[in-house]
Structures are given as C-alpha cells and as structure tokens.
Amino acid sequence: MRATRTAAAAATKIQSDSTDAARGRRRLSDVFVVLIVDDNEINRRVSACSLRLDGVDIVFAANGVEALDRYREFLPDVVLMDVAMPQMDGYAATEAIRAFERAERLRPARVVALTAHAMPGDREKCLAAGMDAYLAKPVMPEDLRLFVEQLQAETPPAAG
C-alpha cells in the first residue's frame, strides 16, 4: 500500500514538473541508453562491465527516486531495475515511470526486473507493476550482455 502511494505521489510530481524539454529525447549521444538501478554499488558495476558494448551508454541510479530523475533526464531505452531498494522500491519506480511515459506520450522504455527475488509469484508481481521482463540474480555477465543486445536489436531508434 505504501509503495502504491509513493508511486502515485512520484507520478503526480513528475506530471506537474513536465516541460516541453522533457518530451524530447535528451541523450548522452545518439546511442542506445541503459539505466542501471540498484542500491548495491557492486551490482551496478558488475552490470555495467557486462554491458561494455559498442553503441551503449550507461546511466546509474541507486534507488527508485534517483531512477525517476535519471529517467526524465536521459529517457533510456532500457531500465535494469532492482526491486528491493530504499526510498522507493523498483515496483513503485516502474509505476511512476509508466505514468510519466503516458503523460508525456513517450515510447515506453523496456523495464527489466534484475532482482534476487526469485520466489514463486515474484515474476508476476514485476510484470503487474509494468515491467517488461524479469531476470533473477545472479545473472551471468554474458547472459545479461546477450539479453541487452537482443533488446537493442529490437528497439527502434529514438525520434529526435
């Protein structure tokens, strides 16, 4: 219940802060952007090392609140989202991202749960929150790289 209220409050803040600039794609460059969201710095580094690919820029966030800020700033193509984080969990952050995308009429990013939550029902909970896919930790670096490469190949270029 608390996470739902947090997501609703964040979505309201995002919608009220919207500007014409937020509708465009501000990019680090004209490449594929991946936002890695995890409260554990080592996990962020391991994921980033797995994704050292040509044409991929990486942005980091340590919690759901930072994820929303980075999302609005960089409008990534893919978000690798941890679920259990302080301040705002991955479920609430994903719901707020989806609300922002709807309000701004943005092409939805691919949000992928990258989490140690691997109990029955966890995958369904992630999908119900608006995530597109679910990967249980630990993920082998090569598997993560191949998964993101597949998403990159499936994603149309950003309209600029």
WOFENBEL-V401618 format. One record per residue. N is the residue number from 1. SS is DSSP state (H for helix, E for strand, - for the rest). OMEGA is omega as a letter, one per 20 degrees, with the letter a starting at -180 (none if undefined). D_CENTER is the distance of its C-alpha to the mean C-alpha in Angstrom with 1 decimal. Layout:
n,ss,omega,d_center
N,SS,OMEGA,D_CENTER
N,SS,OMEGA,D_CENTER
This chain:
n,ss,omega,d_center
1,-,a,21.5
2,H,a,20.5
3,H,r,16.7
4,H,r,17.5
5,H,r,19.5
6,H,r,16.9
7,H,r,14.3
8,H,r,17.3
9,H,r,18.3
10,H,r,15.1
11,H,r,14.9
12,H,r,18.6
13,H,r,18.2
14,H,a,15.6
15,H,a,17.9
16,H,r,20.9
17,H,a,19.6
18,-,r,18.8
19,-,r,20.9
20,H,a,21.8
21,H,a,20.0
22,H,a,16.6
23,H,r,17.4
24,-,r,17.9
25,-,r,15.4
26,-,a,15.9
27,-,r,15.1
28,-,r,16.1
29,-,r,18.2
30,-,a,18.5
31,-,r,16.4
32,E,a,13.2
33,E,r,10.3
34,E,r,7.7
35,E,r,5.5
36,E,a,6.6
37,E,r,6.6
38,-,r,10.0
39,-,r,13.2
40,-,a,15.3
41,H,r,16.1
42,H,r,17.7
43,H,r,14.7
44,H,a,12.7
45,H,r,15.8
46,H,r,16.4
47,H,a,13.1
48,H,r,13.8
49,H,r,17.3
50,H,a,16.5
51,-,r,14.7
52,-,a,17.7
53,-,r,18.1
54,-,r,20.0
55,-,r,18.1
56,E,r,14.7
57,E,a,13.6
58,E,r,11.3
59,E,a,10.0
60,E,r,9.8
61,E,a,9.3
62,-,r,11.5
63,-,a,10.7
64,H,r,9.2
65,H,r,11.6
66,H,r,10.7
67,H,r,7.0
68,H,r,8.6
69,H,a,11.1
70,H,r,9.2
71,H,a,7.3
72,H,a,10.9
73,H,a,12.5
74,H,a,11.0
75,-,a,9.4
76,-,r,7.5
77,-,a,8.4
78,E,r,5.8
79,E,r,2.4
80,E,a,4.9
81,E,r,5.1
82,-,a,8.8
83,-,a,10.7
84,-,a,13.7
85,-,r,13.3
86,-,r,15.8
87,-,r,15.8
88,-,a,13.1
89,-,a,11.8
90,H,r,8.6
91,H,a,10.5
92,H,r,11.5
93,H,r,8.3
94,H,r,7.0
95,H,r,10.6
96,H,r,10.8
97,H,r,8.1
98,H,r,10.2
99,H,r,13.3
100,H,r,12.6
101,H,r,12.1
102,H,a,15.3
103,H,a,17.2
104,H,a,16.6
105,-,r,17.1
106,-,r,14.2
107,-,a,13.4
108,-,r,10.4
109,-,r,7.4
110,E,r,7.1
111,E,a,4.8
112,E,r,6.7
113,E,r,8.3
114,E,a,9.8
115,E,r,12.4
116,-,r,16.2
117,-,a,16.7
118,-,r,18.8
119,-,r,21.4
120,-,a,22.6
121,-,a,20.6
122,H,r,17.3
123,H,a,15.8
124,H,r,17.2
125,H,r,15.8
126,H,r,12.2
127,H,r,13.1
128,H,r,15.1
129,-,r,12.2
130,-,r,10.7
131,-,a,8.6
132,-,a,10.1
133,E,a,11.0
134,E,r,12.0
135,E,r,13.1
136,E,r,15.4
137,-,i,16.1
138,-,r,18.0
139,-,r,16.8
140,-,a,19.3
141,H,r,18.1
142,H,r,19.8
143,H,r,18.1
144,H,r,14.6
145,H,a,15.9
146,H,r,17.5
147,H,a,14.6
148,H,r,12.5
149,H,r,15.8
150,H,r,16.3
151,H,r,13.1
152,H,a,14.2
153,H,a,17.6
154,H,a,16.6
155,-,r,14.6
156,-,r,17.2
157,-,r,17.5
158,-,r,16.2
159,-,a,19.1
160,-,none,20.4
